[in-house]
């Protein structure tokens, strides 16, 4: 749930990078380097949540679970970045929030019936697929 509170930041960061930093698309970066940029942005963004979980949650859950939740936050963030490049939102914040709500419901249902690590791997795989397909096809529309 914490990872979806920061998802509107994804929309605005992506909008800023496509409008103001459009030269980034022309840099000779491989797909893996671009994907690692998205992962590192998510990892930096969720450091406060990690600190909170370590300080206040360490009595109730293990360190392994804290790491799992942090990785879940980051993987969900990267999934939201990948969703922002799909054709549906196309620069519209309302459509993006509708899409994220549907994804949030699906992720919640999957989280109820499976392990957290399965959800992390599934989120990473789906985000890789979506970015591979839609990143270079994306053109920001005003």
N, C-alpha and C positions, 0 to 999 in steps of 0.2 A: 504494500500500500504506500509506503514511503517513496518508492521509486516513481510512482505516478503523480506525486505532488509536484515534482520538479519537471514534469514533462512539457509544461508550457514554455519553460526555458529552452527546451529543445527546439520548439517552433521558432522562437525569437532569435536564437543563436543561428539556426539554419537560414532564416530570413536575412539576418545581418551578413552572414558569410556569403550568401548568394548575391546580395545587392552591393555591399561595400567591398567585399574581398573576393570579387569575381575572378581575380587573377590566380587564386589558389587552384582553380580547376585546371589551369594550364601548366601547373608545376609537374615535372616528370616523377610523380610518385606512383609506386606500384599499388595495387589494390590492398595488399597486406599492410603497407605503411599507412594508407588512408584509414583502413579499419583500425589499426592500432592508435591512430590519432583520436578516433571516436571513443575507443575504449579508455584511453588515458584521460580524455575530457570527463568521461563518466566517473572514472576512479577518483579524480580530483574533486569533482562535484560532491561525491558521497563520503568524503573524509569526515565531515561532521557527524553523519549518521554512524560511521564506524566508531568514532570516539565515544559517542553516546552509548552504543551497544557494548563497548568494552567496559566503560565505567559503570553503567547501571544494569547491564544485562548479564554480566559475568557470574553473578550469584545464582541466576536461574537457568542459564543455558551455557553449554560448553563453548570453548574458544573455537572449536571446529564449526559449530553452528553459527557463531558470530561471523566467521569467515564466509560461511555459506550464504548468510543473509546479505553480506556485503557484495559478494559475487552476483547474487540474484539482483540486487539493486543496479549494479553496473550492467548486467546483461539486459535487464529491462530498459535501461536508458538507451543502450545501443539499438535495441529493437525499436524504440520510439524514434530514434534518429533515422533508422531505415524506413520506418513508416512515413516519415515526413517527406521522403523522396519518391513515394509512390504517387501515381497520377491522381488519386482521389482528393487529398486536401488541396493541392495546387495553390498554396499561398493563402488559403482561407482558414483562419483560426477556429471558426465554429465547426467546419467539417473535420478539422484535425482533432478537436476535442470529442466529436461524435465517434470518430474512428478509434480513438484511445479508450473511450468508454466501452466499446464493444470488445476491444482487446483486453481491457481490464477484467471484464466479465469472464471471458474465455480463460484467461490466466488464473483467475480465482477458482474456477471450476477444475482446471487441471491441477492446481495446487492442492485442492481438497483430496483428490484421488491418486496423486502420485508423489514421488519424492521430490524434494527441493532441487536436488542435483539433476534430475531429469528435466525439470523446468529450465534450469540454467543452460544445459546443453541444447535444449530445444530452442530457447530464445536466441542463442548464439547462431545456431544453424539457420534459423529463419531470417535473422538479420543479415547474415552473410549472403543468403540467397537474394533477399530483396535489394541489398546494396549492389550486388553483382548485376542484377537485371536493370535496376532503375536509376542508378547514380548518374551514369553518362547520358541517359535519355532525359534527365530532368532539365527543365528550363523554367526559371522563375517567372511567374506571371503576376503582374501588378493588378 
